[in-house]
Amino acid sequence: MGTVVSNKMDKTVIVSVERLVKHKFYHKYIRRRAKFAAHDQGNTCQIGDKVMLTECRPLSRSKRWRVSKIVEKAV
């Protein structure tokens, strides 16, 4: 699950996935982000949408994920 941060390419969106990691020494939670290129077949995703990703076969050099559904549309 992540947020669409870019949709400038054809049938491709960049999704930012955030997770919380506990610091080993300070025991505080830190936010870590990873960006994934995902396949969007119908070009339906907009910037700010929350989407669900599923793993798939390599579709290009950087695309190994597919947008399975849009959970929440951006306002």
Secondary structure, DSSP 8 states (H G I E B T S, - for coil): -EEEEEEEETTEEEEEEEEEEE-TTT--EEEEEEEEEEE-TTS---TT-EEEEEE-S--SSSEEEEEEEEEE---
